[in-house]
């Protein structure tokens, strides 16, 4: 049995990617920060909520964290109440075991996201060369590695969004439930909610609302709280969320468009934030209608993900949202736009240390742009992807074919 050059190359790249992933993401080799930073926040908040304490109060959360025998300080908890319940099963395990279990869960979630990407964009089969290229990309991009090491939740949110897209025309209940669960990170989920609103999909939105209400009710029941007590307990988190965009805009870890407008073009903070959000809303409105027919959700997915990443305050680990965009590009017919998009997305594989090293050899004016290179990559990827969507939509309308993926 002969192996094609493409299969041999994909097999080699995947093997290297797996070794790199195991050494970095699972063993922490070369990682300069404490592992599990966000995991400890989730674990402590869930444990505190089940014990009747307020996880949104930083003082109570820190006290509970120390009560678990953990040293140092814990990050504030800003997630919706439902996330504390979803994370609750892990609190039955000792902290070190729970950390390993959460890492394993994230690996499974990543594999699930890759599988759905293969199915959505017809990459032949999970063992095809294109599917292996997708897996190698996901395993080596720096956001995947930092997400696993910090113990973040973005793979779970991405999985819910992909499940929403996959089930959208197959199961109303599953699609609405998946969209509701994705709202644990509103800054990634809001473009999909707005897309459903603009397409007047009241049924899916109704299921989403019902599931969120059930989640809040379950939290009130488990934690033995009243609605007034919940509202009071959420006040610290809401205060943190409202001030977060303005306070975080000048951080090099913010990959949103507002941060780049402020950092590169010196646009005032408020104008940069409002402008980025307004552009995001406008983009979703355009995406909802391309050509004479509604753009299929499978084709809108990469654009909606990129809008979510650009229009709000986003951390580098949330860039795993580009993985489905990479899958979508792999599934396109060969064109210069497809090639440009794939090459652009591959820039995100660069470790942050490599960028910092290059920063020392560049002029100050170029260095400012390099501080925001991730958002520059996202803008370029958004432009290329939008042009590809318009190109395909134009060909279908010209040929009289329905606007399907």
ABEGO torsion letter per residue (X at the ends): XBBBAAAAAAAAAAAAAAAAAAAAAAAGBGBABBBGAAAAAAAAAAAAAAAGBBAABAAAAAAAAAAAGBBEBBBBBABBAAAAAAAAAAAABBAAAAAAAAAAAAAAAAAAAAAAAAAAAGAGBAABAAAAAAAAAAAABAAAAAAAAAGBAAAAAAAAAAAAAAAAAABAAAAAAAAAAAAABAAAAAAAAAAAAAAGBAAAAAAAAAAAAAAAAAAAAAAGBBAAAAAAAAAAAAAAAAAAAAAAAABAABABAAAAAAAAAGBBAAAAAAAAAAAAAAAAAAAABBEABBBBAAAAAAAAAAAAAAABBBBAAAAAAAAAAAAAAAABBBBAAAAAAAAAAAAAABBAAAAAAAAAABBAAAAAAAAAAAAAAAAAAAAAAAAAAAAAAAAAAAAGBBBBX
